[in-house]
Amino acid sequence: MLTPKEQLRIICKGVHNLVNEEELFAKLKKSFDQNKPLTIKLGLDPSAPDIHLGHAVVLRKIKQMQDLGHRAVIIIGDFTGKIGDPTGKSKGRIALTDEQVKENAKTYCQQIFKVLDTRKTEVRFNSEWLSKLTFEDVIKLAATSTIARILERDDFQNRYQNQIPIGVHEFFYPLMQAYDSIAIKADIELGGTDQTFNILMGRTLQKTLEQEQQIAIFMPILEGLDGVEKMSKSLGNYIGVSEHAEVMFKKVMEVPDDLIIKYFELATDEHPNEIDKIRAELDGNANPRDIKYRLAKIITSLYHTLEDVEKAVAYYDIAFRKKAIPDDIPELLIKIGKETIADIIPQLMEMHFVKSKSEFIRLVNQGGVYMNSAKLAPDNIDRVIICDDVMKIGKKRFVKFIK
């Protein structure tokens, strides 16, 4: 196990805010001296099961702490999911059914273990303890906070001022999430900056109930491929953790140059010393494209096998580095990141590239359709199209996809 000082440096890499560093160092020292791992808490809202690199920022930080010898407890909010996290919402959310929660949780777990170490991760459902609270317990829990404190949250405050209804049950969400920390005796809780209120409520409740307070670690929001907006599937500026290796590699190469270091800090497990070297290279005469090429390899290798990464690199080199595709070709405007190859067959028919869907499928089966100079396999026609992808049909028909 690394020394507490070295652990602290790794944990603080890329962190937006930490409450508080002195307490964290004391916990790390105690853990080191007693050879006892710290308990890291992450609560997951089971309403949105599709994970991209923006969501994985917190998961990667937990993985780094697991590599330091600590254990993670992932709490699936099956009980709190029936309320719905009001964070950032302008109106109340519809509660999820038990079936929806279970299905979303299953999908979530399949994805989080692309990042986390299964041997050092425990998955718990907060219905395990929240469903057992009596009404008297709930009243005592409610007595630990005030309406004024709850209304400090911007979302509640805005809804109150704009006379938008707030259900009494919504006030219980941050208290219930805080109680999760009590139940597992969390040493550290992580979340995005949008979870500041809820996570700090956990510290407050632990202090009130005379439990050692958890450290609150807040990770920054990761901008998407547009370099401006928060990474979001709805905006199409995301890199999904379950995307094909060639898709992931190509998307990382689209990351704006001014975000290279931020992606190294938040989307990889590279040591701070290595990132300092990369920063120095960028400040020197290094070509950002070459650094980004390394970034793409590192990120893709975190979610795919070495064989898949090698294929992705070869695919990218042939298609985009060696200029194996003519420059002057027709362009087709599509919804990048949302439409698959199968989806755009009707548009290819309108452009008279193929006469019918069956003809297109036949050409694919015969090896006559290429994507970025790589032969399109029949089982890949459901692949999502990326900006600047180029399709070749037969020997002479090319089309470039743009957004």
C-alpha positions as CSV (number, residue, x, y, z in Angstrom):
1,M,0.0,0.0,0.0
2,L,1.3,3.5,-0.9
3,T,2.0,6.0,1.8
4,P,-0.9,8.3,2.9
5,K,0.9,11.3,1.3
6,E,1.2,9.5,-2.1
7,Q,-2.4,8.2,-1.8
8,L,-3.6,11.7,-1.1
9,R,-1.9,13.0,-4.3
10,I,-3.5,10.4,-6.5
11,I,-7.0,10.9,-4.9
12,C,-6.8,14.6,-5.4
13,K,-6.0,14.4,-9.1
14,G,-8.7,16.2,-11.1
15,V,-10.9,16.7,-8.1
16,H,-13.1,19.9,-8.2
17,N,-13.6,20.2,-4.4
18,L,-12.8,18.1,-1.3
19,V,-14.2,18.4,2.2
20,N,-11.9,18.2,3.9
21,E,-8.3,17.3,3.0
22,E,-7.0,17.3,6.6
23,E,-9.6,14.8,7.6
24,L,-8.9,12.7,4.5
25,F,-5.2,12.5,5.3
26,A,-6.1,11.4,8.9
27,K,-8.3,8.6,7.6
28,L,-5.7,7.5,5.1
29,K,-3.0,7.4,7.8
30,K,-5.3,5.4,10.1
31,S,-6.1,3.0,7.3
32,F,-2.4,2.6,6.5
33,D,-1.4,2.1,10.1
34,Q,-4.2,-0.5,10.7
35,N,-4.0,-2.0,7.2
36,K,-7.8,-1.6,7.0
37,P,-9.4,-0.3,3.8
38,L,-11.7,2.8,3.7
39,T,-15.3,2.5,2.7
40,I,-16.1,4.6,-0.4
41,K,-19.7,5.3,-1.1
42,L,-21.4,6.0,-4.4
43,G,-25.1,6.3,-4.8
44,L,-26.6,5.6,-8.2
45,D,-29.9,6.9,-9.4
46,P,-31.5,4.0,-11.3
47,S,-33.5,6.2,-13.6
48,A,-30.8,6.6,-16.3
49,P,-28.8,3.4,-17.0
50,D,-26.7,4.4,-20.0
51,I,-23.2,5.4,-18.9
52,H,-20.8,7.6,-20.9
53,L,-17.4,8.9,-20.0
54,G,-19.0,11.9,-18.2
55,H,-20.7,9.5,-15.8
56,A,-17.5,7.4,-15.6
57,V,-15.5,10.3,-14.1
58,V,-16.6,9.4,-10.6
59,L,-16.2,5.7,-11.3
60,R,-12.6,6.2,-12.5
61,K,-11.8,8.0,-9.2
62,I,-13.3,5.2,-7.2
63,K,-11.2,2.7,-9.3
64,Q,-8.1,4.6,-8.5
65,M,-8.9,4.3,-4.8
66,Q,-9.6,0.6,-5.2
67,D,-6.2,0.3,-6.7
68,L,-4.8,1.9,-3.5
69,G,-6.5,-0.9,-1.5
70,H,-9.8,0.6,-0.5
71,R,-13.3,-0.9,-1.0
72,A,-16.4,0.6,-2.7
73,V,-20.0,0.3,-1.8
74,I,-22.3,1.1,-4.7
75,I,-25.8,1.9,-3.5
76,I,-28.6,1.4,-5.9
77,G,-31.3,3.8,-4.9
78,D,-34.2,1.5,-5.4
79,F,-36.1,3.0,-2.5
80,T,-35.1,6.6,-3.2
81,G,-35.8,6.0,-6.9
82,K,-39.5,5.8,-6.0
83,I,-39.2,9.5,-5.1
84,G,-36.8,10.5,-7.8
85,D,-33.8,12.8,-7.2
86,P,-35.1,16.4,-7.4
87,T,-31.6,17.8,-8.0
88,G,-31.7,20.3,-10.9
89,K,-35.3,19.5,-11.7
90,S,-37.8,22.3,-12.4
91,K,-40.7,20.0,-11.5
92,G,-41.3,16.8,-9.5
93,R,-40.4,13.5,-11.2
94,I,-42.6,10.5,-11.7
95,A,-41.6,7.7,-9.3
96,L,-40.2,4.6,-10.9
97,T,-41.9,1.2,-10.5
98,D,-40.0,-1.7,-8.8
99,E,-39.7,-3.4,-12.2
100,Q,-38.1,-0.3,-13.8
101,V,-35.7,0.1,-10.9
102,K,-34.6,-3.5,-11.1
103,E,-34.1,-3.5,-14.8
104,N,-32.2,-0.2,-14.8
105,A,-30.0,-1.4,-11.9
106,K,-29.1,-4.5,-13.8
107,T,-28.1,-2.5,-16.8
108,Y,-26.1,-0.1,-14.6
109,C,-24.2,-2.9,-12.9
110,Q,-23.2,-4.4,-16.2
111,Q,-21.7,-1.1,-17.2
112,I,-20.0,0.1,-13.9
113,F,-18.0,-3.1,-13.8
114,K,-16.3,-2.0,-17.1
115,V,-14.6,0.4,-14.7
116,L,-14.7,-0.9,-11.1
117,D,-12.9,-3.9,-9.6
118,T,-15.6,-6.4,-8.9
119,R,-13.4,-8.0,-6.1
120,K,-13.4,-4.7,-4.2
121,T,-17.0,-3.6,-4.9
122,E,-20.1,-4.4,-3.0
123,V,-23.5,-3.5,-4.5
124,R,-26.3,-2.7,-2.0
125,F,-29.9,-1.6,-2.5
126,N,-31.0,1.1,0.0
127,S,-34.4,-0.5,0.4
128,E,-32.4,-2.9,2.6
129,W,-32.5,-0.3,5.4
130,L,-34.8,2.5,4.4
131,S,-37.8,0.1,4.1
132,K,-37.3,-1.0,7.7
133,L,-37.5,2.5,9.2
134,T,-40.6,3.0,11.3
135,F,-42.7,6.2,11.1
136,E,-41.1,7.2,14.4
137,D,-37.7,6.7,12.9
138,V,-38.6,8.9,9.9
139,I,-39.9,11.7,12.2
140,K,-36.6,11.6,14.2
141,L,-34.7,11.7,10.9
142,A,-36.7,14.7,9.7
143,A,-36.0,16.5,13.0
144,T,-32.3,16.6,12.2
145,S,-32.8,19.2,9.5
146,T,-35.0,22.3,8.8
147,I,-37.2,23.5,6.0
148,A,-34.9,26.6,5.7
149,R,-31.9,24.3,5.2
150,I,-33.6,22.2,2.6
151,L,-34.8,25.4,0.7
152,E,-31.1,26.4,0.4
153,R,-31.0,24.1,-2.6
154,D,-31.4,26.1,-5.8
155,D,-33.9,23.8,-7.4
156,F,-36.2,23.9,-4.4
157,Q,-35.8,27.6,-4.0
158,N,-36.5,28.3,-7.6
159,R,-39.6,26.1,-7.6
160,Y,-40.8,27.8,-4.4
161,Q,-40.3,31.3,-5.7
162,N,-42.0,30.4,-9.0
163,Q,-44.9,28.8,-7.2
164,I,-44.2,25.4,-8.7
165,P,-45.5,22.6,-6.5
166,I,-43.0,20.8,-4.2
167,G,-44.1,17.5,-2.7
168,V,-43.4,17.1,1.0
169,H,-41.9,13.6,0.1
170,E,-39.2,15.4,-2.1
171,F,-37.8,17.0,1.1
172,F,-37.0,13.5,2.3
173,Y,-34.7,12.6,-0.7
174,P,-31.5,14.3,0.6
175,L,-32.2,12.9,4.1
176,M,-32.7,9.4,2.8
177,Q,-29.5,9.6,0.7
178,A,-27.7,10.9,3.8
179,Y,-29.0,8.0,5.8
180,D,-27.3,5.6,3.3
181,S,-24.0,7.0,4.6
182,I,-25.1,6.1,8.2
183,A,-26.1,2.6,7.1
184,I,-22.8,1.6,5.6
185,K,-20.6,3.9,7.8
186,A,-19.1,5.6,4.8
187,D,-15.6,7.1,5.0
188,I,-15.8,8.8,1.7
189,E,-18.6,9.8,-0.6
190,L,-18.2,10.8,-4.2
191,G,-20.4,12.6,-6.7
192,G,-20.5,15.4,-9.3
193,T,-20.7,19.0,-8.3
194,D,-24.5,18.9,-8.8
195,Q,-24.7,16.5,-5.8
196,T,-23.0,18.9,-3.4
197,F,-26.1,19.5,-1.2
198,N,-27.0,15.8,-0.9
199,I,-23.4,14.6,-0.1
200,L,-22.8,17.3,2.5
201,M,-26.1,16.4,4.1
202,G,-24.5,13.0,4.7
203,R,-21.7,14.6,6.6
204,T,-24.2,16.6,8.7
205,L,-26.3,13.6,9.6
206,Q,-23.3,11.5,10.5
207,K,-22.1,14.3,12.9
208,T,-25.7,14.6,14.4
209,L,-25.8,10.9,15.0
210,E,-22.3,10.9,16.4
211,Q,-20.7,8.9,13.6
212,E,-17.3,9.8,12.1
213,Q,-18.0,12.1,9.2
214,Q,-17.4,11.0,5.7
215,I,-15.1,12.9,3.3
216,A,-17.0,14.6,0.5
217,I,-15.2,14.5,-2.9
218,F,-16.8,16.4,-5.8
219,M,-15.7,15.7,-9.3
220,P,-16.0,18.3,-12.1
221,I,-18.4,18.1,-15.0
222,L,-16.7,16.7,-18.1
223,E,-17.5,18.7,-21.3
224,G,-18.4,16.6,-24.4
225,L,-17.0,16.6,-27.8
226,D,-18.3,20.0,-28.6
227,G,-16.0,21.4,-25.9
228,V,-18.7,23.5,-24.4
229,E,-21.7,21.6,-23.1
230,K,-21.7,18.9,-20.4
231,M,-21.3,15.5,-22.0
232,S,-24.8,14.3,-22.7
233,K,-26.4,11.5,-24.8
234,S,-29.2,13.9,-25.8
235,L,-26.8,16.4,-27.2
236,G,-24.9,13.8,-29.1
237,N,-21.5,15.0,-27.7
238,Y,-20.8,11.8,-25.7
239,I,-18.5,8.8,-25.7
240,G,-20.3,5.8,-24.4
241,V,-18.5,3.2,-22.4
242,S,-20.2,0.4,-24.3
243,E,-19.4,1.8,-27.8
244,H,-17.4,-0.2,-30.3
245,A,-13.6,0.3,-30.0
246,E,-13.3,2.0,-33.4
247,V,-16.1,4.4,-32.5
248,M,-14.6,5.2,-29.2
249,F,-11.1,5.8,-30.6
250,K,-12.4,8.1,-33.4
251,K,-14.6,10.1,-30.9
252,V,-11.6,10.7,-28.5
253,M,-9.7,12.0,-31.5
254,E,-12.4,14.7,-31.8
255,V,-11.8,16.0,-28.3
256,P,-10.9,19.7,-28.5
257,D,-7.2,20.3,-27.9
258,D,-7.8,22.5,-24.9
259,L,-9.5,19.6,-23.1
260,I,-6.7,17.0,-23.6
261,I,-5.3,17.4,-20.1
262,K,-8.8,17.4,-18.5
263,Y,-9.6,14.1,-20.3
264,F,-6.3,12.7,-19.1
265,E,-7.2,13.7,-15.5
266,L,-10.8,12.6,-15.5
267,A,-11.2,9.9,-18.1
268,T,-8.0,7.9,-17.5
269,D,-6.1,6.4,-14.5
270,E,-2.7,7.9,-15.5
271,H,-0.6,8.9,-12.5
272,P,-0.3,12.7,-11.8
273,N,3.5,12.5,-12.6
274,E,2.7,11.2,-16.1
275,I,0.1,13.9,-16.6
276,D,2.6,16.5,-15.6
277,K,4.9,15.2,-18.3
278,I,2.2,15.4,-20.9
279,R,1.3,18.9,-19.8
280,A,5.0,19.9,-20.3
281,E,5.0,18.3,-23.8
282,L,1.9,20.3,-24.8
283,D,3.5,23.5,-23.4
284,G,6.5,22.7,-25.6
285,N,6.5,21.8,-29.3
286,A,4.5,18.6,-29.2
287,N,1.7,18.2,-31.7
288,P,-1.6,18.1,-29.8
289,R,-2.8,15.5,-32.3
290,D,0.0,13.1,-31.4
291,I,-0.9,13.5,-27.6
292,K,-4.5,13.0,-28.4
293,Y,-3.6,9.8,-30.3
294,R,-2.0,8.5,-27.1
295,L,-5.1,9.6,-25.2
296,A,-7.4,7.7,-27.6
297,K,-5.4,4.5,-27.1
298,I,-5.4,4.8,-23.3
299,I,-9.2,5.5,-23.1
300,T,-10.1,2.8,-25.6
301,S,-7.9,0.2,-23.8
302,L,-9.8,0.9,-20.5
303,Y,-13.0,-0.5,-22.0
304,H,-11.8,-3.0,-24.7
305,T,-9.4,-5.8,-25.2
306,L,-5.9,-5.3,-26.6
307,E,-7.0,-6.9,-29.8
308,D,-10.0,-4.6,-30.2
309,V,-7.7,-1.6,-29.5
310,E,-5.2,-2.7,-32.2
311,K,-8.1,-3.1,-34.7
312,A,-9.4,0.4,-33.8
313,V,-6.0,2.0,-34.3
314,A,-5.6,0.3,-37.7
315,Y,-9.1,1.3,-38.7
316,Y,-8.4,4.9,-37.8
317,D,-5.0,4.9,-39.5
318,I,-6.4,3.6,-42.7
319,A,-9.5,5.8,-42.8
320,F,-8.2,9.1,-41.5
321,R,-4.4,9.2,-41.4
322,K,-3.5,7.7,-44.7
323,K,-6.1,9.6,-46.6
324,A,-7.3,6.5,-48.5
325,I,-10.6,8.2,-49.3
326,P,-11.1,10.8,-52.1
327,D,-11.7,14.4,-50.9
328,D,-14.4,15.5,-53.3
329,I,-17.3,13.2,-52.4
330,P,-21.0,13.8,-51.7
331,E,-22.0,14.6,-48.2
332,L,-25.1,13.4,-46.3
333,L,-26.5,15.3,-43.3
334,I,-27.6,13.0,-40.5
335,K,-28.1,13.0,-36.7
336,I,-24.6,12.1,-35.7
337,G,-24.4,9.7,-32.8
338,K,-28.1,8.8,-33.1
339,E,-28.5,7.1,-36.5
340,T,-27.1,3.7,-37.5
341,I,-26.1,2.5,-40.9
342,A,-29.4,0.6,-41.2
343,D,-31.3,3.9,-40.5
344,I,-29.8,5.7,-43.4
345,I,-30.5,3.1,-46.1
346,P,-33.6,5.1,-47.3
347,Q,-31.4,8.2,-47.8
348,L,-28.9,6.1,-49.8
349,M,-31.8,5.0,-52.0
350,E,-32.8,8.6,-52.5
351,M,-29.3,9.4,-53.6
352,H,-29.5,6.4,-56.1
353,F,-26.6,4.6,-54.4
354,V,-28.7,1.5,-54.0
355,K,-32.1,0.6,-55.4
356,S,-33.5,-1.1,-52.3
357,K,-32.7,-2.2,-48.8
358,S,-32.3,-5.8,-50.0
359,E,-29.7,-4.7,-52.5
360,F,-27.8,-2.9,-49.8
361,I,-27.9,-5.9,-47.5
362,R,-26.8,-8.1,-50.5
363,L,-23.8,-5.9,-51.2
364,V,-22.8,-5.9,-47.5
365,N,-23.0,-9.8,-47.5
366,Q,-20.8,-9.9,-50.6
367,G,-18.2,-7.6,-49.0
368,G,-19.0,-4.7,-51.3
369,V,-19.6,-2.0,-48.7
370,Y,-16.8,-0.3,-46.8
371,M,-16.8,2.2,-43.8
372,N,-13.6,4.3,-43.8
373,S,-11.8,1.8,-46.0
374,A,-12.7,-1.1,-43.7
375,K,-15.0,-3.8,-45.1
376,L,-18.4,-3.5,-43.4
377,A,-19.4,-6.8,-41.7
378,P,-23.1,-7.9,-41.9
379,D,-23.5,-7.8,-38.1
380,N,-22.2,-4.2,-38.0
381,I,-25.0,-2.4,-39.9
382,D,-26.5,-1.4,-36.6
383,R,-23.3,0.5,-35.7
384,V,-23.9,4.2,-34.9
385,I,-22.5,6.6,-37.5
386,I,-19.8,9.1,-36.4
387,C,-19.1,12.5,-37.9
388,D,-16.8,12.3,-41.0
389,D,-17.4,8.6,-41.5
390,V,-17.1,7.7,-45.1
391,M,-19.0,4.9,-46.8
392,K,-18.0,3.3,-50.0
393,I,-20.5,1.2,-52.0
394,G,-19.1,-0.8,-54.8
395,K,-16.0,0.6,-56.5
396,K,-16.9,4.2,-57.1
397,R,-19.8,5.4,-54.9
398,F,-18.6,7.4,-51.8
399,V,-20.6,9.3,-49.3
400,K,-19.4,11.3,-46.3
401,F,-21.6,11.7,-43.2
402,I,-21.8,15.1,-41.6
403,K,-23.8,16.8,-38.8
